[in-house]
Amino acid sequence: MSALAVIVSLLIAQWRPLGERKAVAGVLGAWAAWLERSFNAGERHHGVVAWLVAVLPFVIAAVALHYALFAVSPVLALAFNIGVLYLTLGFRQVSHYFTDLQVAVKAGDIDRARVLLDEWRGASGVVRSREEVIRLAIEEALLASHRHVFGVLLWYLILPGPAGAILYRLAAYFAWRWGDLGAFGRFANRVFYLLEWPAVRLTAAAFAVVGDFEDAVYCWRTQARNWPDPNAGVILAAGAGAMGVRLGMPVQEVEGMQPRPELGVGDAAEGPFLDSAGRLGVRDHRRRHDGVRRCCGGGGAPHPVVTRAAARC
C-alpha cells in the first residue's frame, strides 16, 4: 500500500501540482505564532512543550485515522495516505524557481537569473557573478529535492500510515520557524537534525549511484563535516562529487561575507551543470522513490562531462 500511495501521489502532483500552498502556510504560521506567544518564556523546556503540542497531536491523529479507515476499507486508508502525501510532497513548490532560472541562464539573461535566485533564497542585495548564480542555484536545488521529496518519502515509509510524512514536514517547519529563538528553538532544531540524519545519507547514497560514485563518496566522507550544517553538508558534498562540480566557497550575504568551505571536485559551476542537477535531484524524483524502496538501487542519466572515475580507468 505504501509504495502504491507514493506512486499515485507523485503522478497526481505531476498532473495537478498544488502550487505554493499559501493557505497551508498561513494556517501553520498562525499556529506557530500562537504557540510562541503562549509558551516562549526563553527556556528550553518551554520549547519542548511547545513542539510536542505543535506536532504530536497531528501525528497521533494521522495514525489513528489511518487504522480507523483501514478497518472500514483499505481503499479509504489508501486514499487518505495519497491525500497526505500530495499535501506534504512539496517538490513542485520550488521546482519552478529552478526551471525558470535554468531558462534564464541558457538565454544569457543573467539579470533575470539573479532576480530569481534572490526570490528563491531571499534577497541578498549582492550583484552575483554568473558562476556564483549557477553554483548557488545548484545548492538550493539539491537541498530542496531532498527536503521536499526524499526526506518525506523516507519517513513516510518508516512510520505507520502517513504519520512519518506529517512528522517530517512539521519538524522541518518548526525547526525553520523557531531555529533562531535561542533556547526555545533548541529542541525543534535537535529533533529535525535527528530526523535528517538517516534521510540525508540515503539521499547522498542515491546521488552516488546516479552520478560519479567514487567522487560522491569521497566528497561525502572528507568534506561534509566542514559545512556549517553537517546534514546539509552531506547532501551538497555528495551531490557536488556526483556531478563533478565545485560548490560551496565564501559568498557575500546581507550579514557580510559568509566563510563557506569548498565542496566537490572538478569544474567550476557552469550552465551544463544545471542540467545535471535537474537529472540528479530535481526532475527525476521518481528515481528517488525507487531508491528508497530498494535501499539506494537504481540508475541514472550520465553526466555530460566524462567522469573522472572512467578517465582513471
N, C-alpha and C positions, 0 to 999 in steps of 0.2 A: 504493500500500500504506500509506503513512504516514497519509494522510487517513482511510482506512478504519479503521486501528488507533485513531486518535483518536476517531472517531465511536463505534466499538464500546465502547471503554474508558469513554467518558463515559456511554453508555447503561447499561453494567453498573454503574458507580458510582452512577447514579441508582436502579437497580433493587435493588442489593445493596451499600449503602455499607459500606466497610471499617472504619469507626469510627476510633478514636484511634491505632491501630497501636502499641499498647503493647509488643508483642513486638519489633517492628522497632526502636522507640525504645530498648528495653532492650539489644538487641544493639549498636546504634550507640553507645550510651552506654558500654558496656563496652569496645568497640573504641577509642573516643576516649580513655578513661581509661588504657588500656594504652599507647597512643601517647604520651600526656602523660608517663607515668612513664618511658617508655623514651627519649624524645627531648628533653624540655623541660629544657634547661640554661640557658634565659634568653636565647638568641641567635637572631637572625633566621634564620640558615641552618639551625638545628635545626628551626624551624617549617616551612621549605621542604621539608626531607627528610620530616618527619612528614606533611605534607599530600600529598606525592607518594605516599608509602606508603599513606596512607589512601584516596586517591581513584583514582589511575591504574590499579591492578590491576582494579578493578571496571569502569572504563570500557573498558579494553582487552578484558577478558573478554566484555563485552556485545557489542562489535563482532565479536569472533572467533566467538562463539556465534551471532550473527545470521547471519553469512555461511555458517557451517557448516550451520545449519538450512536456510537458503535453498538451498544446494547440494543438500540432500536433497529439500526440498519448500517452495515459497513459502508454503504454508499453515502449516507449522510455524514459519517465521520470523514470519509474521503473528501467530500465537498467542503467540509469545514477546514480540513488541512490545506486544500488548494486555495481557499479564500485567504487564510492567514499568510501563506507563502506569497500569494500575489501582492499582499499589502507590505510584507516585510522585505521582499527581494527588491531592493531599490536600484537595480542596475541602470534602468533607463532614466532614472532621476539625474544621473551625472554623465551619461554617455554622450548626450547632445553637446556638452561643452567640448569634449574631446573631438567629436566628429567635426564640429564647426571650426575648431582650432586647426585641425588637420587640413581642412579645405583651405583655410586662410593661408597657412604656411605654403601649401602647394601652389596657391595662386600668387605668392610673393607679397601678400598683404600683411606684413609683419605688424603694422599698427593695429589692425583688426585682431591679430593673434594676441597681442599684448592686452587689449581690452578684454578678450575672452578669458585669458589666464587670470586677470585680476578679478573678474566676476566669479571664477571658479575658486580661487584661493583666498580671495579677499584683497581689497585694494592695498597696494604697497607704495604708490607714489614714486615708483622707480621705473625709469625707462630701460627695459632689459634688452640685451642683445638677442639676436636670432637664436644663437646656440643656447642661451640661458632659457629663453621661452620654451624651446623644444625639450630641454632637459627637465625643467620643472613640470611641463605637461606630462611627460612620461612618468615622472614620480607620482603625480596625482592620479594618473590612470591606473598604475599598478596598485596603489593603496585603495582606490575606490573599487576596483574589481574584486579585491579581497573582502573589504568591509561590507560591501553591498550585495555580494553574491556568495562567495565561498565560505566566509565565516558563518553566515546564516544557514547555509546548507549543512555544514558540518554539525552544528549544534541541533539543527532540526532532526538529523538522523541519529544523534546520540540520545536525546531525551524523548520521553513518550509523547505521542501526539505532536502538536505544533508548539509545545512548551519551549523547546530549545530555540526556535526561531524568535519567539517573543522575548525570551530571556536575553539573547544576544543583542537584539536591536535596542531594547530598553537599556541594557547595561552600557552599550555604546553611546546612547543619547545622554544618559546621566553622567557618564564619565566626561563627555564633551561639555555638558552644561555646568557641572559642578567642579570640574577639574582645577579651576583657578580659585576656588573658595577656601583654600588653606586646609585646616584640619577637618572642616565639614565635608570636603570633597575627597578626602584621602581614601575612604572606604570604597567609594564609587570607582576611583582610579584603580584600586587594587583588584577589585572583582573583575573589571574589564581586562586588566592585564592577565589574570589567570585564565579567563575565557579565551583570550587571544593566543596564549602560549601554544596550545596544540594546533589551533587553526592556522596560524601564520606558518608553522613548519610544514603543514600539509600543503598549503599554497606554494611555499618555496619548493617543495619536492615536485609539485606539478609543473612549476616553471622549469625546473631542471630537466624533467622528462621531455617537455615540449621543445626546449631550446638546447643550448650547449651544456650538457650535463656536467662535464668536468669543471668548466669555469663557474657555473652556477654554484656548485657545491664548494668550490674553493673560496669564492667571494663570501658565501654564506658563513663559512667556518672562520674566516680570517678578518672580515670587515664588519659584519653585522653588529658586533658588540660595541663598536666605536660610535654608532649612531645614537643621538640623544634619547630616542625611544627605541629600546632594543627590539621590541616586536616589529615595529615599522622597519627597523634596520634589516631584519631577516627578509622581509618582502623585497625591499629595494635592492639589497645586495644580491640576492638570488636572481631577481629579475634582470638586474644590470649584467650579471655574469651570463645569464642565459641568452641575452641579446647581443653581448659583446659591445656594450656601450658604457661610457663613463657617466655616472650620475653623482649626486651629492655636490660637494665643493661649496665654499662660502658663497652666500648670497646676501644682497642688501635688502633689508626689510624696513618697515616703518620704525622699528625699535633700534635700528642700526645694523651693522654688519653681523650676520649670523655665521659663526665658525663651524661649518659642517665638514666632516671628513669626506674624502673621495671614495666612491663606491664603484665596483665593477672593474672591468679590464677592457682594453680595446680602443675604440674610436670615440671621438667627441660626438655629442648628440647632433644629428642632422635629420633632415626630413624623412629619409627612408626608415629611420628607427621609430617614427610614429606609426608607420605601417606594421612594423614588427611588434610594437606594444599592443596594437589592435589585435593582431593574431594571438599574441601571448596571453593577454589578460583582460581585454575589454570586450571584444566582439564574440570571441568563441567561448562564452561561459558554459555552453553545453558540454565542452570537453572537461571543464572543471567538475561538473556533476558526475561524469564518468570517472574522474579521478577519485572523488570521494567514495564512490561505490566500490571501486576496485583497488582502493588504497594506493592511489597515485599511479595507476597504469594508464597507458594511452599513448597517443602520438600527436603530431602537430605539424604545422606548415614550417618549412625550413626558413631559416634566417636569410635575408638577401645577401649577406656577407658570408663567405665560406668560413665555417667555424675554425677556430684555432686548433681545436682537437683534431679535426680532419687534416688540417695543414701539417700538424706534427707527425701524422701517420704517413 
